[in-house]
Amino acid sequence: MNTRNISLFILGLLAGCTSRSPQPDLPSDRTEQVRFDGTKEADVVWKENRPVEFHAPDGQVVPFRNGEAIFGNQIALVLPNESTGPRVTVFRQPQAINLLLDHFPYIYLKEGTQTVIETDGFKGEPYADPADRTLCWTARTCGNPDCASKTRNQGERPYLFAKIVPRVRLRADGRIDWSAADPALIEASPECPICKRYEFVKVYVPEQVAAQQQALAAELGIVRAARDRAAAKSAP
């Protein structure tokens, strides 16, 4: 899934994935619509003020069990709401959320040229570019407010650098050879080449990607909390 589609997913979650607000005189047996993914609509059948069936847009009818109904890679959950009473909200399943988190763009710098390489998720440290077998190292930034690196921004990106361990080589079989590297350099904390500080150094994550990761992490937290509540209620 590309960045645009992920953004639309998150916007759908934040802007319209819960059931429509109920009226005080709603019957205990009713059918309500729930929206998710920004545009999709499904029906939730309630009996005695409890959701019993989820009617997915593809026609699939899924029963609610322990406060949830699973369809495809998504899950409809019953969430508490003090002002309206329990509401049904659709999220992605934890496995789907984790898959998205694992495949966000990861930024490397090519050894020698410092060329920026973007991969589909973390590929190890270092990562060998399959195009030319050059080793690539995690791109980092310095958050020191007094660091002069702020004057060296590279377009929309901040000043990037990498902790490159000398004498690390790529074997013919594709494995990384650390045998000739200095153990002290391997263990050393990454240091900013400008201010020579290490405590402000962090892995570079583009702002848009960081925001999307935070939204997905929040979604994952909601799903896990809802399942924990349901498990606690069903426990003897």
N, C-alpha and C positions, 0 to 999 in steps of 0.2 A: 504494500500500500504506500503511495507516495505522500509527500508532505501535505499537498493540498487536500487529499482525501482524509488524512488524519485530522487536519484542521476542521474540516466539515463535520467529522464525527464529534469532535469536542464541542463545536458550536451547537450541534444538535443536542448534546447532553446538557449543556448549560442553558440553552434557550428554549427547550420545549420537549423534554422527554418524560414529563410527569402527567398523570391523568388530569383532566380538567377539574377545576375547583368544584367541590360538591355544594349542593344547597342544603340548608338545615333539615329540610323535609324529605330528603332522598329516601326511597324505600330500601329496606334491608336486602331485598332481592332486586337486582338491577343489572344492566349492561352499560359499561362505560368505555369510552375510547381512550386509548393511550397513544401518544406520539413519541417517536424516537428516530434517531439518525437524521433529525431535521425535518423529514418529509413523510416517513412511513407512519401508518396508523394501524392499530389493532384493537380488538375488542376484549374487554375483561368482564367475565360473568361473575357477579357476586351473589352469594346465598347467605342469608342471615348475617349480613355485613362482613362476610369473609370472601375473598376471591377464590373461585373454585376452578375456573377454566380461562386459559389464555388462547384467543383465536388469532393466530399469526396471519400476516398479510398473504402468505402463500396458501392459506386454507388449513394449515395444520392446527389441530386443537390439542393443547397441552394442559394437563391438569396441574394445579398448584399442589405441591407437597412441601411441607415444612416452610411455607411462606415463599416458595419460589417455583417458577416454571421455566424450564430450559428448552430453548429451540435454536438449532444451529449453533453458532458461536456466541449466542446472546442469552441473557437471563433476565426474566421479569421478577422483581423482588417487591415484597410488601414492606414499605418503610413507614415508621411511625411519624405522625405529624400532629403536633399539639392543637393546632387551630382547625384542621379539617378532618382529623381522624386518619386512619391508615390509608396510604396511597400506594399505587403500583407504579414503579419506575423501571425502565428497561436499561440495562447496562450490557457491556460485553462480558463474557465469561473471563475469569482470572487468567486462564490459559491464553486467551486471545489478547488480553491486555499485556501480559508478559511477552508474548511474541512481538507485539508492536514495540515494546520497550527495548527488546533485544536487537531490533533492526533499525533503530534511528541512525542517521548519518554519524559516523565517527571520523574525526579529522586527524590525519597523520602529516608529518613533514618528511620529505624524501631526504635521505642522507646524501650530503654533498651539495645538492642544488637547493635544498629547503623548499622544494616545490610542494604545494598543498595537495594532498591526496585524500579523497573522501570515499569511505567504504560503507557498505551496508552492515552496520554494527561493528563492534569491537572484534578485531581479527588477531589479537595477540600482540605482544610487545617483545621485539619488533615484528613488523609485518613485512613480508617480501612481496613487492609489487610484481604480479605475474607478467606484466608487460616487459620488464627488463631485469627482474630479479634483484632490484635495488632494495636495500633495507629501508623501511619507513618507521619513524618513531612518533609516539603520541605527541600531538601539538598541545602546547601549554601556554598559559598567559600569567602575567604577574599582576596581582591585585594591590601591590604596595602603592598607597596614594601619593607617595613622594618619588616613585620610580620614573625615570626619564623615558621609559619605554612608551609612555602615553603619547609622546611626540612622534612615535614611529609607527603609527597605525597604518595598516596596509589596506586602503580603501575602506570597505565596511567592516573589515576584520581588525581586531586589535593586533598589536605586535605579538607574533607567535615565535616560539622557540621549542626545542626538544632536548630532552636529556639523551644524548647519544653516547653509548658506551663504546669506547675504542676497542678494536680488535675482535669485535663480534662478527662472525662470518656466516654466510649461507652455504650449507653443504650441497653437494650435487644432488642428494636425495630430497632436498627441499627443507630439511630440518635446520634449525638455528644452532650454531656452534658457539658456545660461550667459554670453551675451555681455555682460550688464550686471554680472556678478559680479566682485568684486575678485580678481584672480589670486593675490594673496598669501593671501587667505582660503581659496581653493580648495586651495592647496598646503599650508596649515598643518596640523600634526598635530592630531587631536582632543584636546581638553583637558577635564578634569573640571571642571564648573562649581563644585564645592564646594572642592576642595583646589588647583585651578588647576595640577595636574600633568598631564603628557601621557604619561610613560613607563609609567604603570600602566593606561592606558586600553586596553580590549580590546572586541571585538565580543561582544555578549551572546548566549550559547548556553545554553539551559536545561540543567541538569545531566543529566537523563535523555537528552536529545538528544545531548549531548556523549559520554556513555557509549556510546550506540548507534553514533555516528560512529567512536569509537575501536575498537569491536569489528569494524565493517565494514572499517575501514582495516587492522586486523590480519589479517582474513580475506583481503583483497586481497593483502597482503604474502606470506601463505602460498602463495596460488595462483601468484603471480608467481615466487616462489623455487622452487617445484616445477617450473614450466615452464622456468626457467633451468637447473636441474639436468638435466632431461631433454634440453634442447637441447645442453648441454655433453657429455652422454654420447653423443649421436648425431652430434656433429661429427666430421669425419674427422681 
